[in-house]
């Protein structure tokens, strides 16, 4: 893999951030700048943490640290989406989003385990 863009977790996080962006714009106008803004930031943070961690992949501990930050932001997205669905009784779209973020969280966890157990420096055999 030659780029963070090759990682399945990055691709999934990127697509979910786009989905969150558009779905959050359908919230009531006052909420677009409160709850909507928060979930947009946390959703975009996931892909950014993956990219930044990949950039530091030579340092295994740093790579893992950023992947853990990405997982924490993923959990935050689930929490935010659950709040929105509860507050506005808007389960359409949000429930599916929660399921997708739960899946991403599992994939992130598996990738973190892989890096912890098997990751070598770039340019060496993994």
MDTraj code that builds the backbone (N, CA, C; nanometers):
import mdtraj as md
import numpy as np

residues = "UNK UNK UNK UNK UNK UNK UNK UNK UNK UNK UNK UNK UNK UNK UNK UNK UNK UNK UNK UNK UNK UNK UNK UNK UNK UNK UNK UNK UNK UNK UNK UNK UNK UNK UNK UNK UNK UNK UNK UNK UNK UNK UNK UNK UNK UNK UNK UNK UNK UNK UNK UNK UNK UNK UNK UNK UNK UNK UNK UNK UNK UNK UNK UNK UNK UNK UNK UNK UNK UNK UNK UNK UNK UNK UNK UNK UNK UNK UNK UNK UNK UNK UNK UNK UNK UNK UNK UNK UNK UNK UNK UNK UNK UNK UNK UNK UNK UNK UNK UNK UNK UNK UNK UNK UNK UNK UNK UNK UNK UNK UNK UNK UNK UNK UNK UNK UNK UNK UNK UNK UNK UNK UNK UNK UNK UNK".split()
xyz = np.array([
    [0.0861, -0.1168, 0.0000],
    [0.0000, 0.0000, 0.0000],
    [0.0902, 0.1223, 0.0000],
    [0.0614, 0.2105, -0.0921],
    [0.1505, 0.3256, -0.1099],
    [0.0930, 0.4558, -0.0556],
    [-0.0314, 0.4525, -0.0116],
    [-0.0958, 0.5741, 0.0367],
    [-0.2044, 0.5393, 0.1381],
    [-0.2321, 0.6331, 0.2264],
    [-0.3445, 0.6152, 0.3190],
    [-0.4747, 0.5983, 0.2427],
    [-0.4797, 0.6521, 0.1207],
    [-0.6011, 0.6414, 0.0389],
    [-0.6291, 0.4981, -0.0039],
    [-0.5301, 0.4100, 0.0090],
    [-0.5482, 0.2686, -0.0234],
    [-0.6123, 0.1906, 0.0912],
    [-0.6156, 0.2482, 0.2095],
    [-0.6714, 0.1794, 0.3259],
    [-0.8238, 0.1769, 0.3188],
    [-0.8813, 0.0598, 0.3401],
    [-1.0274, 0.0464, 0.3404],
    [-1.0906, 0.1353, 0.4476],
    [-1.0262, 0.1450, 0.5637],
    [-1.0822, 0.2270, 0.6717],
    [-1.0848, 0.3745, 0.6331],
    [-0.9850, 0.4194, 0.5583],
    [-0.9839, 0.5591, 0.5136],
    [-1.0966, 0.5826, 0.4134],
    [-1.1091, 0.4932, 0.3166],
    [-1.2134, 0.5076, 0.2144],
    [-1.3516, 0.5124, 0.2789],
    [-1.3738, 0.4233, 0.3739],
    [-1.5032, 0.4184, 0.4420],
    [-1.5265, 0.5458, 0.5235],
    [-1.4259, 0.5907, 0.5958],
    [-1.4384, 0.7129, 0.6766],
    [-1.4655, 0.8338, 0.5882],
    [-1.4008, 0.8402, 0.4737],
    [-1.4200, 0.9515, 0.3806],
    [-1.5646, 0.9546, 0.3307],
    [-1.6148, 0.8389, 0.2873],
    [-1.7525, 0.8313, 0.2373],
    [-1.8538, 0.8651, 0.3466],
    [-1.8295, 0.8177, 0.4668],
    [-1.9208, 0.8477, 0.5772],
    [-1.9191, 0.9956, 0.6130],
    [-1.8040, 1.0596, 0.6043],
    [-1.7957, 1.2037, 0.6322],
    [-1.8806, 1.2822, 0.5324],
    [-1.8781, 1.2408, 0.4078],
    [-1.9617, 1.3060, 0.3064],
    [-2.1090, 1.2832, 0.3370],
    [-2.1434, 1.1597, 0.3735],
    [-2.2817, 1.1270, 0.4071],
    [-2.3300, 1.2097, 0.5266],
    [-2.2475, 1.2200, 0.6295],
    [-2.2815, 1.2992, 0.7482],
    [-2.3004, 1.4454, 0.7106],
    [-2.2128, 1.4963, 0.6277],
    [-2.2205, 1.6366, 0.5879],
    [-2.3585, 1.6681, 0.5298],
    [-2.3995, 1.5902, 0.4323],
    [-2.5278, 1.6184, 0.3672],
    [-2.6472, 1.5890, 0.4572],
    [-2.6396, 1.4825, 0.5341],
    [-2.7508, 1.4491, 0.6231],
    [-2.7665, 1.5554, 0.7321],
    [-2.6562, 1.6067, 0.7835],
    [-2.6629, 1.7075, 0.8901],
    [-2.7192, 1.8404, 0.8403],
    [-2.7073, 1.8663, 0.7120],
    [-2.7622, 1.9907, 0.6570],
    [-2.9147, 1.9889, 0.6506],
    [-2.9745, 1.8732, 0.6753],
    [-3.1206, 1.8615, 0.6778],
    [-3.1779, 1.8863, 0.8174],
    [-3.0900, 1.9079, 0.9146],
    [-3.1360, 1.9363, 1.0509],
    [-3.2018, 2.0741, 1.0565],
    [-3.2809, 2.1013, 1.1618],
    [-3.3362, 2.2362, 1.1778],
    [-3.2237, 2.3392, 1.1724],
    [-3.2542, 2.4565, 1.1204],
    [-3.1496, 2.5556, 1.0929],
    [-3.0634, 2.5885, 1.2149],
    [-3.1240, 2.6047, 1.3328],
    [-3.0438, 2.6386, 1.4510],
    [-2.9510, 2.5231, 1.4899],
    [-2.9896, 2.4015, 1.4557],
    [-2.9111, 2.2849, 1.4952],
    [-2.7964, 2.2565, 1.3984],
    [-2.8022, 2.3141, 1.2800],
    [-2.6933, 2.2954, 1.1830],
    [-2.5614, 2.3464, 1.2387],
    [-2.5694, 2.4465, 1.3267],
    [-2.4485, 2.5072, 1.3815],
    [-2.4161, 2.4568, 1.5218],
    [-2.4975, 2.3689, 1.5740],
    [-2.4722, 2.3093, 1.7055],
    [-2.4381, 2.1617, 1.6860],
    [-2.5380, 2.0775, 1.6998],
    [-2.5189, 1.9328, 1.6866],
    [-2.4677, 1.8966, 1.5468],
    [-2.5206, 1.9625, 1.4457],
    [-2.4782, 1.9340, 1.3083],
    [-2.3314, 1.9646, 1.2866],
    [-2.2879, 2.0773, 1.3364],
    [-2.1478, 2.1160, 1.3237],
    [-2.0567, 2.0175, 1.3968],
    [-2.0988, 1.9754, 1.5137],
    [-2.0172, 1.8834, 1.5938],
    [-2.0003, 1.7490, 1.5236],
    [-2.1085, 1.6945, 1.4698],
    [-2.0966, 1.5638, 1.4045],
    [-2.0192, 1.5757, 1.2731],
    [-2.0303, 1.6891, 1.2056],
    [-1.9497, 1.7081, 1.0832],
    [-1.8008, 1.7102, 1.1178],
    [-1.7654, 1.7801, 1.2247],
    [-1.6238, 1.7873, 1.2643],
    [-1.5707, 1.6504, 1.3072],
    [-1.6472, 1.5798, 1.3887],
    [-1.5978, 1.4499, 1.4361],
    [-1.5908, 1.3482, 1.3226],
    [-1.6843, 1.3551, 1.2275],
    [-1.6801, 1.2601, 1.1154],
    [-1.5596, 1.2860, 1.0255],
    [-1.5277, 1.4125, 1.0044],
    [-1.4115, 1.4462, 0.9208],
    [-1.2811, 1.4166, 0.9941],
    [-1.2847, 1.4220, 1.1250],
    [-1.1663, 1.3937, 1.2053],
    [-1.1197, 1.2492, 1.1880],
    [-1.2115, 1.1575, 1.1680],
    [-1.1741, 1.0161, 1.1551],
    [-1.0785, 0.9971, 1.0382],
    [-1.1196, 1.0448, 0.9211],
    [-1.0350, 1.0283, 0.8020],
    [-0.9035, 1.1041, 0.8168],
    [-0.9090, 1.2200, 0.8804],
    [-0.7876, 1.2999, 0.8990],
    [-0.6888, 1.2321, 0.9943],
    [-0.7401, 1.1704, 1.1002],
    [-0.6527, 1.0998, 1.1948],
    [-0.5880, 0.9784, 1.1283],
    [-0.6642, 0.9090, 1.0439],
    [-0.6081, 0.7946, 0.9708],
    [-0.4962, 0.8424, 0.8792],
    [-0.5215, 0.9505, 0.8065],
    [-0.4207, 1.0041, 0.7139],
    [-0.2965, 1.0505, 0.7897],
    [-0.3161, 1.1225, 0.8992],
    [-0.2015, 1.1720, 0.9753],
    [-0.1221, 1.0568, 1.0371],
    [-0.1938, 0.9588, 1.0891],
    [-0.1258, 0.8422, 1.1451],
    [-0.0457, 0.7674, 1.0404],
    [-0.1036, 0.7539, 0.9220],
    [-0.0330, 0.6852, 0.8137],
    [0.0943, 0.7604, 0.7767],
    [0.0871, 0.8909, 0.7818],
    [0.2052, 0.9717, 0.7541],
    [0.3164, 0.9501, 0.8561],
    [0.2795, 0.9008, 0.9733],
    [0.3777, 0.8746, 1.0795],
    [0.3965, 0.7243, 1.1006],
    [0.3604, 0.6452, 1.0007],
    [0.3625, 0.4996, 1.0132],
    [0.5007, 0.4426, 1.0419],
    [0.6038, 0.5173, 1.0106],
    [0.7404, 0.4724, 1.0409],
    [0.7569, 0.4529, 1.1917],
    [0.6803, 0.5299, 1.2685],
    [0.6839, 0.5220, 1.4145],
    [0.5570, 0.4504, 1.4602],
    [0.5689, 0.3220, 1.4794],
    [0.4542, 0.2360, 1.5080],
    [0.3654, 0.2915, 1.6199],
    [0.4244, 0.3370, 1.7283],
    [0.3461, 0.3889, 1.8414],
    [0.2644, 0.5112, 1.8003],
    [0.3225, 0.5983, 1.7186],
    [0.2483, 0.7156, 1.6704],
    [0.1336, 0.6732, 1.5799],
    [0.1606, 0.5789, 1.4909],
    [0.0575, 0.5295, 1.4003],
    [-0.0600, 0.4764, 1.4817],
    [-0.0315, 0.3945, 1.5804],
    [-0.1368, 0.3376, 1.6650],
    [-0.2112, 0.4478, 1.7396],
    [-0.1378, 0.5452, 1.7909],
    [-0.2003, 0.6560, 1.8650],
    [-0.3040, 0.7276, 1.7782],
    [-0.2684, 0.7582, 1.6543],
    [-0.3617, 0.8281, 1.5664],
    [-0.4794, 0.7396, 1.5262],
    [-0.4558, 0.6104, 1.5112],
    [-0.5665, 0.5185, 1.4825],
    [-0.6629, 0.5120, 1.6007],
    [-0.6094, 0.5182, 1.7210],
    [-0.6950, 0.5201, 1.8404],
    [-0.7745, 0.6503, 1.8461],
    [-0.7125, 0.7617, 1.8090],
    [-0.7864, 0.8884, 1.8004],
    [-0.8995, 0.8768, 1.6984],
    [-0.8719, 0.8121, 1.5865],
    [-0.9749, 0.7933, 1.4837],
    [-1.0896, 0.7099, 1.5388],
    [-1.0561, 0.6061, 1.6141],
    [-1.1597, 0.5222, 1.6731],
    [-1.2426, 0.6013, 1.7749],
    [-1.1779, 0.6868, 1.8513],
    [-1.2501, 0.7706, 1.9481],
    [-1.3450, 0.8663, 1.8762],
    [-1.3014, 0.9237, 1.7652],
    [-1.3883, 1.0123, 1.6866],
    [-1.5041, 0.9342, 1.6259],
    [-1.4789, 0.8103, 1.5897],
    [-1.5852, 0.7243, 1.5379],
    [-1.6915, 0.7018, 1.6458],
    [-1.6471, 0.6735, 1.7676],
    [-1.7408, 0.6577, 1.8796],
    [-1.8187, 0.7865, 1.9034],
    [-1.7511, 0.8998, 1.8895],
    [-1.8187, 1.0286, 1.9057],
    [-1.9279, 1.0458, 1.8006],
    [-1.9010, 1.0043, 1.6784],
    [-2.0019, 1.0144, 1.5719],
    [-2.1249, 0.9307, 1.6047],
    [-2.1030, 0.8117, 1.6577],
    [-2.2160, 0.7269, 1.6973],
    [-2.2969, 0.7980, 1.8046],
    [-2.2297, 0.8524, 1.9040],
    [-2.2972, 0.9233, 2.0122],
    [-2.3767, 1.0431, 1.9600],
    [-2.3153, 1.1208, 1.8717],
    [-2.3829, 1.2377, 1.8139],
    [-2.5046, 1.1952, 1.7306],
    [-2.4882, 1.0926, 1.6488],
    [-2.5981, 1.0460, 1.5631],
    [-2.7136, 0.9921, 1.6475],
    [-2.6813, 0.9219, 1.7556],
    [-2.7865, 0.8724, 1.8448],
    [-2.8622, 0.9881, 1.9085],
    [-2.7910, 1.0931, 1.9460],
    [-2.8549, 1.2107, 2.0056],
    [-2.9479, 1.2782, 1.9053],
    [-2.9009, 1.2957, 1.7839],
    [-2.9831, 1.3593, 1.6800],
    [-3.1079, 1.2770, 1.6533],
    [-3.0913, 1.1462, 1.6390],
    [-3.2061, 1.0590, 1.6127],
    [-3.3073, 1.0671, 1.7266],
    [-3.2586, 1.0733, 1.8499],
    [-3.3468, 1.0809, 1.9668],
    [-3.4156, 1.2172, 1.9771],
    [-3.3403, 1.3241, 1.9601],
    [-3.3956, 1.4588, 1.9748],
    [-3.5018, 1.4909, 1.8709],
    [-3.4782, 1.4478, 1.7498],
    [-3.5658, 1.4889, 1.6403],
    [-3.6482, 1.3754, 1.5837],
    [-3.6437, 1.2616, 1.6519],
    [-3.7181, 1.1452, 1.6065],
    [-3.6937, 1.1223, 1.4574],
    [-3.5706, 1.1486, 1.4185],
    [-3.5317, 1.1337, 1.2783],
    [-3.4447, 1.0100, 1.2649],
    [-3.5082, 0.8967, 1.2626],
    [-3.4297, 0.7749, 1.2520],
    [-3.3918, 0.7461, 1.1077],
    [-3.4666, 0.8020, 1.0129],
    [-3.4356, 0.7768, 0.8726],
    [-3.2980, 0.8345, 0.8392],
    [-3.2121, 0.7503, 0.7945],
    [-3.0779, 0.7936, 0.7605],
    [-2.9820, 0.7825, 0.8772],
    [-3.0239, 0.8253, 0.9943],
    [-2.9337, 0.8255, 1.1096],
    [-2.9082, 0.6851, 1.1619],
    [-3.0111, 0.5989, 1.1635],
    [-2.9902, 0.4611, 1.2103],
    [-2.8926, 0.3873, 1.1201],
    [-2.9089, 0.4059, 0.9897],
    [-2.8175, 0.3418, 0.8949],
    [-2.6750, 0.3951, 0.9152],
    [-2.6666, 0.5232, 0.9403],
    [-2.5371, 0.5860, 0.9640],
    [-2.4716, 0.5286, 1.0903],
    [-2.5496, 0.5115, 1.1939],
    [-2.4984, 0.4532, 1.3184],
    [-2.4441, 0.3131, 1.2922],
    [-2.5187, 0.2335, 1.2159],
    [-2.4731, 0.0979, 1.1825],
    [-2.3416, 0.1020, 1.1046],
    [-2.3307, 0.1954, 1.0105],
    [-2.2080, 0.2069, 0.9309],
    [-2.0901, 0.2494, 1.0184],
    [-2.1140, 0.3414, 1.1115],
    [-2.0060, 0.3835, 1.2011],
    [-1.9673, 0.2716, 1.2976],
    [-2.0635, 0.1916, 1.3408],
    [-2.0299, 0.0764, 1.4246],
    [-1.9419, -0.0219, 1.3477],
    [-1.9727, -0.0423, 1.2197],
    [-1.8904, -0.1291, 1.1359],
    [-1.7505, -0.0697, 1.1177],
    [-1.7437, 0.0603, 1.0926],
    [-1.6135, 0.1259, 1.0795],
    [-1.5329, 0.1109, 1.2087],
    [-1.5987, 0.1255, 1.3223],
    [-1.5308, 0.1089, 1.4509],
    [-1.4695, -0.0300, 1.4650],
    [-1.5428, -0.1317, 1.4213],
    [-1.4903, -0.2689, 1.4255],
    [-1.3701, -0.2838, 1.3331],
    [-1.3797, -0.2252, 1.2142],
    [-1.2688, -0.2329, 1.1185],
    [-1.1459, -0.1587, 1.1722],
    [-1.1693, -0.0439, 1.2332],
    [-1.0585, 0.0301, 1.2943],
    [-0.9924, -0.0531, 1.4040],
    [-1.0736, -0.1161, 1.4868],
    [-1.0204, -0.1984, 1.5953],
    [-0.9361, -0.3131, 1.5405],
    [-0.9852, -0.3794, 1.4361],
    [-0.9084, -0.4890, 1.3754],
    [-0.7780, -0.4374, 1.3149],
    [-0.7839, -0.3194, 1.2522],
    [-0.6626, -0.2645, 1.1917],
    [-0.5612, -0.2257, 1.2999],
    [-0.6093, -0.1696, 1.4091],
    [-0.5202, -0.1367, 1.5210],
    [-0.4521, -0.2640, 1.5721],
    [-0.5294, -0.3708, 1.5876],
    [-0.4715, -0.4978, 1.6325],
    [-0.3667, -0.5482, 1.5339],
    [-0.3960, -0.5356, 1.4049],
    [-0.3000, -0.5770, 1.3021],
    [-0.1701, -0.4969, 1.3142],
    [-0.1830, -0.3660, 1.3266],
    [-0.0637, -0.2811, 1.3371],
    [0.0149, -0.3169, 1.4636],
    [-0.0549, -0.3371, 1.5742],
    [0.0128, -0.3722, 1.6997],
    [0.0919, -0.5023, 1.6875],
    [0.0349, -0.5990, 1.6173],
    [0.0950, -0.7324, 1.6120],
    [0.1902, -0.7532, 1.4950],
    [0.1639, -0.6884, 1.3819],
    [0.2334, -0.7271, 1.2591],
    [0.3003, -0.6153, 1.1817],
    [0.2845, -0.4927, 1.2242],
    [0.3319, -0.3809, 1.1418],
    [0.4831, -0.3664, 1.1512],
    [0.5458, -0.3553, 1.0354],
    [0.6891, -0.3281, 1.0268],
    [0.7079, -0.1906, 0.9668],
    [0.8274, -0.1402, 0.9727],
    [0.8565, -0.0100, 0.9129],
    [0.8304, -0.0142, 0.7631],
    [0.7895, 0.1004, 0.7044],
    [0.7703, 0.1055, 0.5597],
    [0.8975, 0.0610, 0.4880],
    [0.8781, -0.0115, 0.3803],
    [0.9921, -0.0586, 0.3036],
    [1.0396, -0.1958, 0.3483],
    [0.9865, -0.2443, 0.4617],
    [1.0183, -0.3804, 0.5041],
    [0.8962, -0.4666, 0.4792],
    [0.9144, -0.5924, 0.4886],
    [0.8049, -0.6840, 0.4580],
    [0.7069, -0.6942, 0.5741],
    [0.5773, -0.6755, 0.5453],
    [0.4730, -0.6912, 0.6476],
    [0.4162, -0.8300, 0.6429],
])
top = md.Topology()
chain = top.add_chain()
for i, resn in enumerate(residues, 1):
    res = top.add_residue(resn, chain, resSeq=i)
    for name in ("N", "CA", "C"):
        top.add_atom(name, md.element.get_by_symbol(name[0]), res)
traj = md.Trajectory(xyz[None], top)
